[in-house]
Amino acid sequence: MTQYDVAVIGSGPGGYVAAIRCAQLGMKTAIIEKYSTLGGTCLNVGCIPSKALLDSSHHYEDAVKHFEDHGIEIPGEIKVNLQKMIARKQGVVDMTTKGIQFLMDKNKIDVYEGLGSFKDATHINIAKNDGETETIEAKKTIIATGSKPSTLPFITLDKERVITSTEALKLNEIPKHMIVIGGGVIGLELGQVYKRLGADVSVVEFMDRIIPTMDAGLSKELMKSMKKQKVKFHLSHKVKSVERKGDEVIVKADNKKGEEVTLKGDYCLVSVGRRPFTDGLNAEAAGVKLDDRGRVEVNNHLQTNVPNIFAIGDVVRGAMLAHKAEEEGTMVAEYMAGQKPHIDYNLIPGVVYTWPEVAAVGKTEEELKEAGINYKTGQFPMRALGRSRASMDVDGFVKILADATTDEVLGVHMIGARCADLISEAVTAMEFRASAEDIARMSHAHPTYSEAVKEAALAATENRALHI
C-alpha cells in the first residue's frame, strides 16, 4: 500500500493548489480525481468555459452592433457558428486542464483517477472506472470535493430542455427563448451569452433585485444595462412549477401580488445556486462531521473534527469562489507544515463576468448600515472617463465606502469595463489598510479605466473628484 504525507480528494482550484503547495513544502502528495480530467468544476464546466463563451459572444455582439461605429465595415451577413464557438471553448478547457496535469508532473504529485472515499481516517479507497479499487494511506487528507448545481424540489432536470449551467455550456442550438431561473452570477452570465447570440432571455428572480448579495447600487446599474440589451426581468417572482411539453418549457410563478405569471420558452436554465458535494465520500467512516446544509464542518484552520483531516473550498462554509478555494488550499498546506498563514475573508473579491463586469470587495452599504458604522461615500461614473468614451464602454461606476472618522476604505463596489481586473487594486489597498486619501494620492495612468478608482477615492475625500 502506497503511503503519503498528504492526500487531496478533488482536483479543482482548491485541491490542485493545495497539492502543489504541499509538494513545494516537501510533503509526499497524492491527488484523487473521479473524472478523467483535472481541474474540477471551475476548469471543466464552470469558470473557464463560461468565460470563453462570454468572450466569443462579446466579439460577435461587437461585430454586429459596434464595428460600424468604429469605421469597420464587413460585407455580407455576420453569422454565428455555434458548433465552432463551443469547440473553441472546449479547446480552451483542454489546454487548461492539460496545464494542471503538467503542474502535477512538475511537482511530482501522484494522480489517481477514480472516486475517493474514506475507509477510515488514514486510508482512502479509490474506485476506478475499470471496476478495480485501490487503497492508499495518508497521514493527512484534504477534502476538496467542491459543489454541484442546486435545483428546486419540484423541478425535474432532464438536462435537455430543463438544464443546469453544465448543459448550457454545450448546447447544439441557440435557444429561441431561454428562461433563466435565478438572477445570480451564473444565470446572468450564461443568459447574456445566449442573448448576444440572438435568444430572447427572461430572468425570474425570487428576490427583489438581481445579484442580491452584492451592493444594491450594483444590482440596479447592472439591471439597467442588461435591460438595454433587451433582457427581460421578473423580480420578486416565486417559481412554483416547471413543466416540459415536447420542445416547450412552461414556467409558472407567483409575482409579489400573488398573481400567477406564465412564461413559455424552449430552454429553461435553472441557476439557483450550488450545493456542497460529498456524495460517495463516505465521510462518516472517517468520523468527519457534516452540518445541516451538507457542508464539512471545520474550525478556523479549516480542520475537521478529525485532526488529520481538513476541508476547503465549496464543500465548507463561505462563498463558493475558485480564488477563495485556492487561498484555503494554500493556507491548509502551510498550516500543516507548521507555518502561521491566515485569510481575511472580508477581502475575498466577488466578480460577475457580464458586460459591464461587476466586482466588489469588503462591506456593502447595507452591511455598514446594519452594523451602525458611520461611513462616507465617493462615487465616479465610468462615462466621465476618456478611456471609457474611446472604447464606447460608458456604463457603470466605481463606489468607495470609507470610515467617516478614520478614512479607512471599508468597501469598494464597481461596475464597468474590466472591473474584474480593477478590483485587485482595491483588494491590495484594503489589505494594507489604506485610506481613501491614500488611493486618491496615487498616480493612475491616463487614459485608463483605473482612473475611476482614483476619482472615486477623491470623491470620498472631501468630495474632491476632478472630472465631474
N, C-alpha and C positions, 0 to 999 in steps of 0.2 A: 504494500500500500504506500503510495507516494505521500510524503509529508510536506506541509508548507507552514511558513510562519503566518501567512495571511491568505485566505480565500475570499474572493469577491463574487457575490452572486448577482449577476446583471451587468451588462456592458454599456449602459447608457452613459451620458456625460459624467454623472456622479461616479459610476462604477469604474469606467476606464481611467478616469483621472485619479481616483483613489488607488487603483492598481499601479499606475505609473509612479505616483508619489511614494507608495510603499516600496517599490523596487528601487527608486532613487535613494531611499533611506536604508537600503541594504537588506530588506526582507525578501525571502523567497516567496514569490507570489503566484497565485493561480487566479484566473478569471473564468467564470462559468456563464455561458450564454445559451439559451434554449433555441434561438434562431440561428440560421446559417450565416448571418452577417452580424458584425459587431456594430455598436452604436446606439442600440435601444430605439425607443420611440422617436427621440429627437432627430437622429440622423436618418432613420429609415422611413418613418411615416409621420413626422412632426415638423420640427423647426426648419430643417434644411430643405426638404421637398416643397414645403409650403412657400418658403421664400423664393425658391426657384420659379414656381408658378406665379408668384406675385410679381417678380421681375419681368418674366416673359409677357404677362398680361399688361403690365405697365408700358412696356415697349410698344405693344400693339395699340393700346389706347392713345399713346403719344402720336404714333404714326397716323391714326385715323383722325384724331381731333386737333393735334397741335403742330404737326410738321409744317402745314401750310403757313401757319402764323410765323414760323421760323424761316420761311422762304424756301422750304424743301418741298418740291413737287414730285409726286410719284405717279407716273402714268398707269392707268388701269385700276382695277379694284383691288383693295388690300384685303386679303383673306386670312383666316385663322386655320392653321393645320394643327388641330388639337392633338392628334396622334404624335406628331413630331415634337410638339411642346411637352407632352407627357414623357416622350423618350428622352428629351434633353434633361428634364427633371430627374429621370432615373439615372442618367449618366452622371449627373452631379452627385447623386446619392451613392452610386457605385464607387466613384472616385474618393469620396469622403470616407466611406466605410473601409475601403482598402487602406486608406491612410491610417486608420485606427489599428488595423492588423499590422501594418509596418511598425507602429509605435510599440505594439506588444512584443514583436520580434526584437526590436532595438533594445528594449528594456528587459529582455529575457524573461518575459511573463508567459507562463504556460496557459494556453487557451483550451478550454474544454467545451465542446458543443453538446448540449443536452440540458434537460430540466434538472436544476439543482434543488435538492430537498434535504432537510436535516434528518440524519439518522439519530444523532444525539448532539450535544453541544460542541463536540470537536470532530465529528465525522459527517461528511456530506455525500449523499448518493447522487450520482449523475446518470439520469435515464436518457440514453442516447436514442437517436432516431432509428437506429437499426435494431432496437429492442434490447440491446445489452445494457447492463448497469455497471458503472464503475464507482468505487468509493475512494475518496481521498480523506486525509486527516489534516486539519488546520488548527493551529494554536489559537488563531483569532479569525473571525469571519465578519465581513461587512455585507449587510443586506442592502442591495441597490436595485431592487426589482421594479421600481417605477410605478407607473399608473396606466390605466386603461380608460377609454371614454365612458362616461356615465350615460345613463338613459333615464327615462321616467317609467314607473311600474306598468303603465297601460300602453306603452309603445312597443311594438314588435319591430325590431331592426332586421329587415330582410337583406340588408347590405346590397340591394339592387336599386330600389327607389327610395326606401327609408334608410338613410345611410349615416355613418359617422364620418369624422374627418379622414379616417384611413381610406375609405372608399372614394371620398370626394377628391382625393389626390390622383385618382386614376380612372376617371370617367371616360367612357367611349364616345360621348357626345356632349355638346353644350346644352344644358337644360334650357327649356323654353321659359319655365318659371320655377325657380328654386325657392322653397320656403325654408327659412333658417329659424330653428327654434333655439333661442339663446342669443342675447346681444353682447356676449363677451368677446374675448380676443379671437378665439378660433372661428366662431361664426362670422364675425365681421371680416376677418382676413380672407377666408375662403369665399364668403359671399361677394366680396369686392372682386376677387379673381374672376368669377363667372359673370358678374355684372359687366365688367370690362369687355368680356368676350361676347356679350350680346344677350345674356339671360336677363329676364326680369327677376328681381330679387326682393323678397319680403322678409323682414326680420320681426319675429314675435318674441317679445321680452316680458317676463313676469314683473320685473321691477319698473319703476317709473322713469328710468333712463338707461342708456347703453353703458358699457364698461362701468358698472355700478360701484366697483371697489376703488375706482380712481377718483381724482378730484372732479367735482361737479362741473367746473368750467371746461374741463377737457371733454367730458361727456357731451355737453351742449355744443361745443365747437366741432367735434367730430361728426355728430349727427347732422349739423348744418351743412358740413362739407359733403357728407355722403348723400344727403338729400339732393344736393346739386347734381350728383352723379345719378340721380333718379332711383336710388334705393328707397324702398318703402318701409316704414317703421310702424309697428303696432305695440306700443308700450303699455304697461300695466294690464297685460293680457295673460290670463291663466289658461294654458293649453289643457284641454280635457280629453281629447281623442285625436288619434292619427290613424287613418284608415286608407289602405291601398285598394284601388279597384282597377285592375289591369295596369295601364301605364299612368294612371292618375292617382295622386295622393291628396286626400282631403283632410285638412287640419281644422278642428273646431276649438274655439277658445272663448272664454268669457272676458269681456272688457271690464273696466273699473266700475261701470254702471250695472254690471251683472248681465248685460245683453250678450247673446251668442253671436260670434263672428265666425264665418266660414271662409277658409282660403283653399283654393284648389291649384295644384301645381303638378309637374311631372317628377320632381325630386323634392325630398324633404331631408335637410341636413339637421341632425339632432346634435346640438353642441351645448349641452347643459352642464359642462364641467367634466372632471375626470375623477376617478376613484383609485385609491391605493391598490396595487396589485400584489397579492400574496398567495394567489391560487397555486396549489401544488408545492408551496414552500415547506409545509409540514413544520411550521414554527413551534407547535406545541411539543413536538418530540425533543426540541432543544430547551423547552421551558420558557420560550420567548413570549411575552405578553403583547396582545393587540388591544387597542382601545375600542370604544363603541362605534367608531367610524371605520374600523378595519385597518387603522394605521399602526405601525410598530411603535410601541411606547419607548421613549428614550429620555435620558437626562440631558443636562446642558453640554455634556461631552459627546452626545449622540450615542451613548452607551445604553444598551437594553438592560433589563433586569438580570440578564445572564452576563457577567462581567467581561467575558471574552468575545461577546457578540455585539456588533454595532449596526446602526442602520442610518441611511442617508437618503436625501432626495425626496421624490414624490411620495415615497412609502412612509414618510414621517410627517410630523406637523409642519405647518408653514406653507408659503407659496410654492406652487408647482412650477418651478422655473429651472431650466437647464443650468444656468450660471449659479443659482443657489446650490444645486446638487454638486457642482464642481467644487465650490468653496467648501462644502461639507465634506466631500471626499478628501480634499487636501487636509482639512482640519483633523479628521479622524486618523489619517496616516501619521500626521505629525504628533498627535496626542499619543498614539500607540508607541511612537519612537521616543517618548519622554520629553517632547517639547511642550510649549505652552501657547498654542495657537488660539485665536478667537475669531468669531464672526459677529459683526454688528448687523443684525438682521434689518435694522431700520435703514441701512444703506445698501440694500439689495434693490437695484432698479427694476422697474417694470416697463415693458415696451409692447406696443401694439403696432404691427408692421403694415397697417393700412397705408394709404397715401391720402392725406398727410399722415406721417408717422406720429405716434403718441408715446411719450415717455415721461416717467416720473420717478422721484426718489424722495424719501423722507415723509414727513407728515402732510396730510391734506388739510385744507381749511376746516373741513368738518371735524377732523380729529383734534385740531388745535382748539376749536371752539368747545368741543366736548370736554377737553382736558382743562379748560379755563386758562389757557396760556394766551397772554396778550401779545399779539403779533402785528406786523406791518406787511404790506403787500407792494410789490413792484411788478408791473406787467408791461410788456412791449409787444406790439403787433408785428408779425413777420412781413406784412405788406409795406412796412416803413423801411425795410432793408433794400439797398440797391441790388444785392445779390439775389434776393427773392424775386424782385421785378425782372431781373435779367433772365432768370430761369422760368418765369411765369408760375412760380410756386408761392403764391401770396397768402394762402390760407394759414391761419394759426397764430400762436403767440407763445411767449415764454413768461412764466409767472414765478417769482421768487417770494417765498414766505420767510421772514426773518423775525427773530425775537425783538419785541418793541424796545426792550431795555438794553440788551447786550449787542444787538445787531447780528447775532449768530444765525446763519442760514439753517432753517428748520425743515424746509421742503422746497423742491423745485419741480415744476409741472410745465410740460411743453408739448406743443402740437405744431407740426410743420415739416418741411423738407429736412431729412437727415437727422431728425431728433433722436433716433435710435443711437446715433453716434454722439450727438451733442450731450446727451445725458451723462456721459462719462466725466465731462468737466465738472458737473455738479457733484457727482459721487466723490471725485478727488477733493474738491473744495470742502465738502462736508466731512470727509474722513479726517481732514486736518483742522476741523472746527473753524472754518473760515467765516468771516462776517460778510454781509452784502457789500460793504465798502471794500473789503479785500478783493472781491471779484471785480468790482467797478474800477479799481485802480490797475488791473492787469491789462496789458495791451492785447487786443484781439485783432487779428489780421483783417484788412479791408480789401475787397468786399467779400465777406463770408456770412454764412448763416449764424455762426457763433457770436457775431456782434449782438444778436438779440439777447444773449445771456448777459453780456456786459451792460446793455441798455436796461434790461430788467433789474439788474443789480443797482444801477444808477437810480432807477425809479424808486427802488426800495430805500435808497439812501437820500433822504430829504427831497424826494421827487425831482431828482436831477437828470432824468433822461434827456439826451441831447437832440434826438431826431424825431420827437413827437411833441 
